[in-house]
Amino acid sequence: GDGTCKWQPPFYEVPGYINFHKTVIVGYPSGDKRMTEVQMEALTGWSAKDEWEFESLGMSNHPFIMSNYPHHEGIWGWGDAGDQVIMVVRNMRQSMVEYHDILWDVGYAKTWADSFENIPNL
């Protein structure tokens, strides 16, 4: 208070002994989730981790997992570690158009396998 507050970075090394209720933060269509990430880090002091880092660098105990919906590469790097989801939608009208564009791109696929075959169309 009184103008003496100082920005501090979150803790990037998250200890494994803390039992977090993990939150997956997704942006649809892939935008604006960074603002939510920054707010969650500021409120808790714990850093978020991008979902591709779970896939490439291994599992960790980060309480916030950043991703996109839909995820075109089909990576679900955090496995079953996410307990809840915050979906950030920037503009509902624009998002509905984007959603139908994506459905068109994947041939209105009904299964993951069908969607995966159409990835080159994205």
C-alpha positions, 0 to 999 in steps of 0.5 A: 500500500501507499505506493510502496508495492513492488512487483515480484516474479512468481516462483518458477520452481514449484515444489512437488510436495504441495497438493494443488488443485490444478487448473488448465487455462485455455484460450478459444480461439487460442487468444487472451489466456495470457491475461488470465495467466498473469492474474493467476500468477500475481494472485498466488505467486506460483507460475504457470506452465505451457502444456507443450512443456509437460510433453517435452520437458516432463511433468511438474507440479505447476498449478496452472497449465496453459493451452489452446482449444481446440489444440491442432497438434493433438498434444495433451501433455499434462495427461490427467493432471488438470482438475478444472478448466478456465476457458477464456473466450474473447468475443462470442460472435467471432468465436462462433465463426472461428469454431465453424471454420475449424469444423470445416477445416477438419471435415466436420470430424466426429472422432479424434482419428478423423480430426487428426487425418485432417490436420494438414487442412488447418 
